[in-house]
């Protein structure tokens, strides 16, 4: 039996605003949801048609159950969605897909929370929210969300029974997940673990978090780059360092080597720690009679291990880096580590800006604040006033020449 024709009065364009608003609500909340919509402004003829359909005067809002009943009474459709389709307003496939994705995301989120409900860590629920908020459950269903929690739990259990700094990241990944790349940076599993480690160890950089947990990238990559390290011992590493200096070569020293043969220097030896490798290269080019070590950005474990060994030997460590928000943040960490910021005060910064202007050098701007500079509070104010970036290479000559004179 064919359906009855839709009354012509309900097909008038003037009523389209009602049908469109009703369809929009169904698309957004699902075809089973009803509720109300705001009654749109209608022309007199459409108002009369709507009031005739409902059997009453229009109010400011329109109950969709009432509208559904009225349309069903006219045999326009079996339910509201069917009636709206016959009126020329079919459901949106995209909206249905979005509802499905939202429902799946909600189920994944609930599954993650269920999975951590038995964890002993007091931050487990906060971790689950952080993971969901970071988008790590995107496209996940309940099973994959639960699996992600299980993977993180497996690693946390492993860390509870592992000596600090005895495992490499690839070894742990292979042992726990069957693939050396299972914890590669950028994967969702690694990101979820990083969130957990942040609750354990605080707001550190990602590499620092893993190292604090006792997991290293490895002990041979990310070495310390040095020039003219005046070693005082006679180990194979000491001999290697001396040969490199006499050959005029900067040298990479791995964490593996530093743990096999700790470095020692004479007490009071001045050491310049810099952010950028170019300064070590330049020191070698001019055969600078002074020790220069590069962190190459945030210092690796090899760099911090070398710095710790030098501090224990009584060396005097100074630090210089970029005048930008990341560079000043590194300087702050080096200051906390025990290095004395050197040529990193407000006067050095404004002098470099003046030098750039005199040389007609166009400096880039940094939109971010630099944060506190406890070694010189005036630097914080000066940087936030100017927001001009001074890269370490721009002041290379002054930094190396001045430091070199300390060793004469």
Secondary structure by P-SEA (a helix, b strand, c coil): ccccccccccccccaaaaaaaaaaaaaaccccbbbbcccccccaaaaaaaaaaacccccccccaaaaaaaaaaacccccaaaaaaaacccccaaaaaaaaaaaaaaaaaaaaaaaaccccccaaaaaaaaaaaacccccccaaaaaaaaaaaaaaaaaaaacccccccaaaaaaaccccccccccccaaaaaaaaaaaaacccccaaaaaaaaccccccccccccccccccccccaaaaaaaaaaaacbbbbbcaaaaaabbbbccccbbbbbbccaaaaaaaaaacccbbbbbccccccaaaaaaaaaaaaabbbbbbbbbccaaaaaaaaaaaaaccccccccaaaaaaaaaaaaaacbbbbbbccccccccccaaaaaaaaacccccccccaaaaaaaaaaaaac
